[in-house]
Amino acid sequence: MTHRRLPTAANYPVPTPANGQDPRFTHGLLFDIARRIEDAGFPPITTGHDLVRLMETLYVFCYSEDR
């Protein structure tokens, strides 16, 4: 993505996989995002509750069509 011009069409949400599972949506992805948030200066995500909230938020961003 360039900073000069943002696209006008949204790429998200993507369709939910027919079987309900997406091999791209992994714990590794979740931990990478958690680490990136911490690297940006936010407090570390150290509790299960915070990881669940991050996972739910990421899932809604990726797949939710209720916008």
C-alpha angles and dihedrals in degrees: 000000000000126000093223097075132003119217116253097215117075119233092198142110098043121201115278109247113259092240092046094244128100116191089210092061098078140148086252090060091048093050092046090054092045090052091048090052089052091047088056089061102265120130114275118267100238107151131076089233092059092047091051091050091049091048092049092048092049091048092051091049093049101040114010115113094184098102 
